[in-house]
Amino acid sequence: MSSKRKIAPSKLERKNYKWIYLFLLPSFIVFVTFYIQPIFTVFYTSFTKWDGFNKPKFIGFTNYINMFGNTAFRYSLKNLLLWSIIAAVLHVGFGVLVAFAIFKKPYGWKFTRAVFMIPNVISAAAWAMIYRFMFHDDMGMINNLIRKFNPDFHIQWFYQSPFAFIAVTLTWLFYAVIVTLIVLNDLFAIPSDLFEAARVDGASDFQLIKYIQLPLCRNAIGTSIIASITARVAMYEQIALTTAGGPGDDTMNLPVILVKSIMDLKYGYANANGVIMFILGLFILWLINKLFKMNESVY
């Protein structure tokens, strides 16, 4: 049974390594200073009582106990679960559907791709304000359109349960251009020889999608699901500028709780929320990687 003998680097290679490390040092310092160190600070202060001004006072798991005992926090987790399912199935699904439609290059596909991009060049805050007026009971386009068929229709979308959750979801649900572009990039990267060989074997359009395009776009779809769900974890503007987490806690989420805690000078409690968001992001990344086997080659 033979084993490969490791070849020691030459003196010149060791000298080159020193230069590589030297050039990487500034980036490493910046990374530690502006990324690693703040993360450690957030984790440490999440176990303290801290108002942002005075020295943090260590209180153990009190912030986490209070957080999990808070009704608003439990509602935020429930909402996150629902939004994550909607994002993974409907949001990403819609983006993938548009990508496959554009890949066929129908008439006007370039114009469609450009128009589909427009919502993403407008800030989330601006879209939230646009939707506030769209769903306004008196001036809103939605209610006025419905009243043409039902004159007695009156709903305060962002202020009534369960309509507030639906209205907030609609502010992002169909804006899936990032998903479309990621999947479209993988579709155009598929070798044309595969399609030609499949056509020769008598494959239909549906079989091409099922056995070639979807499997080869697995990584792109998995990446899109990760991006979409983590965006729901960090979603703030759409809620803060429309419902502020209400009515009651129907649309509450972790970023709104975090910002409200900071406004109340409860920095330790806010950082405990930040730690939960951080852990959720890592868990989502691990879970989707496992489900889609994204570390494996698709070819």
NORLIN-V151566 format. One record per helix or strand of 3 or more residues. SS is the DSSP state (@ for helix, = for strand). FROM is the first residue (numbers start at 0). LEN is the number of residues. If there is no record, write none. Layout:
# NORLIN-V151566
ss->SS from->FROM len->LEN
ss->SS from->FROM len->LEN
This chain:
# NORLIN-V151566
ss->@ from->10 len->35
ss->@ from->61 len->7
ss->@ from->70 len->33
ss->@ from->108 len->13
ss->@ from->123 len->11
ss->@ from->140 len->7
ss->@ from->162 len->8
ss->@ from->176 len->13
ss->@ from->191 len->9
ss->@ from->204 len->12
ss->@ from->217 len->16
ss->@ from->236 len->4
ss->@ from->253 len->10
ss->@ from->266 len->26
